[in-house]
Amino acid sequence: MADVITPQDIALATAIEAAADGLDFNNDCYSFERLETFSVFIVQLIGQLYKEFPIAAAALEQIDECKATLGNPVTRWKQTP
């Protein structure tokens, strides 16, 4: 299958790039420092996604804000007006 670049794909890649901008990735993969950087990245990515993908951002936010659960915490986005 050939790669198809959609406007949504470009918007998502732009949001990811903006969220990663200025973060320090000069650390080993799977290290505690990389995990810390990735955590900050996720928070910044949610902020970037709210600009063009508010429902997707809300779904990601639910993972961050949910209480301990055995099930999938990403279900409340369907209730978003």
C-alpha positions as CSV (number, residue, x, y, z in Angstrom):
1,M,0.0,0.0,0.0
2,A,1.4,3.4,-0.9
3,D,1.7,6.1,1.7
4,V,-1.1,8.6,1.5
5,I,-0.5,11.9,3.2
6,T,-3.8,13.5,4.3
7,P,-4.3,17.0,5.8
8,Q,-5.2,15.3,9.1
9,D,-1.9,13.4,9.0
10,I,0.0,16.7,8.4
11,A,-1.9,18.4,11.2
12,L,-1.1,15.6,13.6
13,A,2.6,15.5,12.7
14,T,2.7,19.3,13.2
15,A,1.1,19.0,16.7
16,I,3.6,16.3,17.6
17,E,6.5,18.4,16.4
18,A,5.3,21.4,18.3
19,A,4.9,19.3,21.5
20,A,8.4,17.9,21.2
21,D,10.0,21.3,20.5
22,G,12.3,22.4,23.3
23,L,12.3,19.1,25.1
24,D,15.5,17.3,26.0
25,F,15.7,13.9,24.3
26,N,19.4,13.6,24.9
27,N,19.0,10.5,27.2
28,D,19.0,6.8,26.8
29,C,15.9,5.0,25.5
30,Y,13.9,3.3,28.3
31,S,15.7,5.4,30.9
32,F,14.0,7.2,33.7
33,E,15.0,10.5,32.1
34,R,13.4,9.6,28.8
35,L,10.2,8.6,30.6
36,E,10.1,12.0,32.3
37,T,10.6,13.7,29.0
38,F,7.9,11.6,27.4
39,S,5.5,12.4,30.2
40,V,6.0,16.1,29.6
41,F,5.7,15.5,25.9
42,I,2.3,13.9,26.3
43,V,1.0,16.8,28.4
44,Q,2.2,19.2,25.7
45,L,0.8,17.1,22.9
46,I,-2.7,17.1,24.5
47,G,-2.5,20.9,24.6
48,Q,-1.5,21.0,20.9
49,L,-4.2,18.5,19.9
50,Y,-7.0,20.6,21.5
51,K,-6.4,23.1,18.7
52,E,-7.5,20.8,15.9
53,F,-8.5,17.5,17.5
54,P,-10.4,18.4,20.7
55,I,-12.2,15.0,21.0
56,A,-8.9,13.1,20.5
57,A,-7.2,15.4,23.0
58,A,-10.0,14.8,25.5
59,A,-9.7,11.0,25.0
60,L,-5.9,11.2,25.8
61,E,-6.5,13.4,28.8
62,Q,-8.8,10.7,30.2
63,I,-5.9,8.3,30.4
64,D,-3.9,10.9,32.3
65,E,-6.7,11.8,34.7
66,C,-8.4,8.5,35.3
67,K,-8.4,6.6,38.6
68,A,-7.0,3.1,38.7
69,T,-9.1,0.9,36.5
70,L,-9.1,-2.6,35.1
71,G,-11.0,-1.4,32.0
72,N,-10.4,1.1,29.3
73,P,-10.6,4.6,30.8
74,V,-11.1,6.2,27.3
75,T,-14.9,6.1,27.0
76,R,-16.2,9.4,28.3
77,W,-15.2,11.2,25.1
78,K,-18.4,9.9,23.6
79,Q,-20.3,12.0,26.1
80,T,-18.5,15.2,24.9
81,P,-21.1,17.5,23.4
